[in-house]
Amino acid sequence: MEFEVRGRTFIIILIILILVLIARLWQLQIIEGRGYGKLSKDNAARIIRIIAPRGLIYDREKRLLVGNRAVFSVYILQNSLKEAKVEDVVSKLSSMVGVSREKIFDLLDAGKSHPSEPILVRDDLSLSTVSILEEEKSNLPGVAVTYRPVRTYPYGRLAAHLLGYVGETTKDELEKLEGYKLGDLIGKEGVEKTYDKYLRGIDGGQQIEVDVYGQPTRIAGSSDPIQGKNVILTIDLELQKVVDDSLEGKEGAVVVLDPRNGEILALSSKPNFDPSIFAGPMDRYEWLRMDSAGHPFMNRALSVYPPGSTFKVVTLSSILQENKFSLSELINCTGEFVLGNRMAKCWREGGHGRLNILEGLVWSCDVVFYTLGLAAGPALMSKYSDEYGLGSKTGVDLPGEMDGFVPTESWKQKTFKIPWVKGDSINMAIGQGFLQVTPIQMANVYATIATGERYRPFIVKACIDRDGKAVFSTKPEKIGVSPLSKENQEILKRTLREVVRRGTGVAARVAGLPAAGKTGTAENPEEPHAWFMCYAPYTTPEVVSVSFVAHGEHGDRVTAYIARDVLTWYKENKFKGEIVEEDEFPEQYIVHGAYKEKYIPR
């Protein structure tokens, strides 16, 4: 009896053990089989990604601006690097590829969180280095050589801020962005950043089998990478060369756009940088050293500065539209303007004499605009600034655009705990004080004056696939209209024409292409900044040019000459219309003061 009980107990225990074993086998093979199969496969093979070439970038005429070239790269396969041989492998690899031991160990530490990902040690290897690595392959377990594409820039520094550059994903980017892995290339600035999702392709890869010692034995399989989409820009390469050359040796920016649709025809910022330097690894100290020398990575076309006298068109707009002054009313400029116990001066010593408000703009008379600033007040000047799009981003498809700033009475009271005073109004009227704008915003202001409409500026015209089919094309987007009536719009346009025809902007005159525009000199703690805005042809505007030179002193000098270069190129290469010189400025609007002779740039 006792024997039978023990026998049954044994059978029950045996059945339970068998059931547990079956359940465990079910769990391992059915439920977790896929995962263990992958681990087993990973132990026998390593995946080396083949980075996909990025899409190409062309100008509006489909001339190549950014291309690709293939370079050899050396990787460490983390799972194949034997602990006992790490020191030897790192030492040998360091001497062969010219990367310090410390740097390689830093890379290994950084890659521990992604143990299945190969670590890029160095790319752009010479053929001789690749040959040495292949010869020493047996002594370098866990080391593999492949190739990767890097960007090429046929025109060097040309349009560097506009095009941008690429680099490997950082830790912060990996945490913030989805779909990126360690070692991925990503656009860092310019078009490369804004349109990264189109430009980046689909990576391919090689499956490399390894032996028990972790050494590669053969390529078990591969998939070809798929190149990214190509991008066609709105800029013209030849015009871009003109504006880049015009800023050489200067600190500033030039924006040229089509006021009829918002297309950016050229955009330059100096000093700039050579984007090809990012084709290889760069440490933090090298980056800091480069960025400290004149801030070459700062896109000045999207950065803020005081606008100086170029803002006077906004002040005058508020006066015209709100009927604050009649065109026959005269203001006497003696060269000085007394406000309480303060004296503000006009830029012309001795003054301009008696002028009406339009001639005040033609000669950029500060005393006239001090008077207009008091008449308009901060509320009207802020209102019309907003109407022209100042104080907010234009929405251009480039990263890093700043808002600019338009001050108000309430802002000053809240910020400084003191009220707005008349001195603030006269400063704002001439584009000084708290006011801050970007060159691209001012391009939009003058585009609005030129056509009566304002469009969102854009730099990418279309994106196409490998077969040349459009993935998308950018449609012009109207974002505002002129705050002026048609009559006042025409008065302002004709006044700006006189600025170039006989006023402070004569240096920008181009025979056969009548332009309208405005000079600007913006005071700052160092030498004044120089501005010049214009559009042409005056009768049927096709192009707007804004040039800014930091510490350039006067807008009637260097910036007006930059505008002249832009207009000369446009006339000779793009303008197809019939040139018709317009009639003289209506005599009833002209009230000459002491300064009625032809303007000569100072």
C-alpha positions, 0 to 999 in steps of 0.5 A: 500500500505504502509502495503504491502511494509513493508510486502515485506521488512520483508519477504526479511529480513527474507529470508536473515536471513534464508539464512545467518543462513543456510550458517552459519550452512553449514560452521559450520557443513560441512566446519568446522564440522570435526574440531569442532567435534574433539574439542568436542571429545577432551573436553570429552576425553584425549589421553595418549600416550603409548611410543613404546619400542625402538628396541634392540641392539645386538653384532655380535653374537646376545648377548643383549647389550641394552634392555628395561623395563617398568616403571610407569609414572605420567602425567598431562592432561593440558586440564583437570587441572582446574585453581582453583585447580592448586595449590592444585593439584600441591602441592599434586602431588609434595608430592606424587611423590617427584618432587618439586612444582617449577619443576612441574610449570616449566613443565606446563609453558613449555607445554603451547605451546602444550596444548593438549599434556600430560606433563610427571612429573615423570617416574620410579615410585615405585609400592607403589607410583602408589598405592597412586596415584590410591587411591587419584585419585579423589583428583587429577583431570587432573592427570593420571598414565601410563607406559613407556619403558626405556633402560636397559644396562646389562653390565653397562658402557661397550661401553657407547660411542659406544652405546650412550643413549636416552633422551626426546626431547629438545626445540631445537630438536623439532624446528630442527627435523620433526616427533617428539613431546614433551616427545618423546624419542630420541637417543642422542649419539652413535648408539642410535642417528645415527640409531634413526629412526630405533630404535624408534617405533610407539607409541600407546595410550589410549583414556581416557574419562573424566567427566565435572570436568576433572576426568578420568572415563574410557578407551574408546579405545586404540592402542598398540605400535609397537616396533622399529627395532632391530640393530646388531652391528659389535662389539664382546662383549667379545673383548669389555670387554677386551678393556674396562678393559684395559683402566680402570683408564686411559684416552684414547681410543682403536679402533679394526677393521677388515682391510678387510671390515671396521667392528669395532670389539671393540671401547672404550673411557675412562673415560666413563659414565653409560647410565642408568642414563638417564632413568629418568629426569636429570636437567641441573646442574646435567649434568654440574656436571657430564660432568666436572669430566674428560669429560666422555661424550667425545668420545676420539676415534673420537677426535683429538690428535698429533700422535707422531711417529705413523705418521712416516709411512706417512713420510717414505711412501713419501720418499719411493714412491718419491725415496728421499733416497736409502735404502743403504744410512746411517744417523748418529744419535748422539742423536742431530740434529742441525738446524740453531740455534736450536737443536732437540734431539732424544728420545734415549740419545747418539743416535742410531749410523748409520742407514738406513731409514728402521732401523730408523723406527724400532728404531723410531729414531727421527734424521733419521726422522728429516732428512727425513722431510727436504727431503720430505718437507711439500708438500709431507707429506701433500700429503701422509697424504691426501692419507692415509685419514688424515685430513678428517672424516672416515665416521664412523656411529657414531656422533661427529667424528672430521676431524683432521688437516693436515697443509700446507704451504699456511694454515700457511701463511694465518693463522699466516702471517708467512712462513713455516720453516724447523722447521715445517717440522722436527716437522711434520715428527715425528707427532708433530707441527700442525698435529692432528689426531683421533684414528679411522683415524690412525686405517684406516692408518694402515689398508691401510698399512696392506691390501693396501685398506681402507674401511669406518669403520662401527659399525652397521652390520644389522637392523632387524624387529620383524620377523627377516627379514633384513631391511638393512645390511651394505655393505663394502665400499672401500674409498681408496687404498695405495699410495705405489707401491706393492714393497714399500708396502711390504718394509713398512710392513716388517719394521713394522713387525721388530718393533714388532719382535725386535724394540720398539714394542716388548712388543706387541709380542704374540707367534704364532700370528706375528704382525706388528706395531708402537709405538708413543709418542706425546709431549704436555704441560703435560705428553706425550701421548702414542700410539701403532698401530698394525695389525695381522697376519702379513702375512694375516692381519685380525685385526688392533688395535689402542690404545691411552692413554693420558699422558701415556708417552711412546708407548712402555709401557701401549699402547703396553700392551693393544695391546698385550691383544687385540692380545692375545684375538684374537688369542685365540678366533677368529683366525682360520688360520695356524700360520706360523712364517715368515722369518727374515728381509732381511739382505740387509735392516738391518744396525745396529747402536749402538742399535742392541741388543733386545729392552727392553721397557723403 
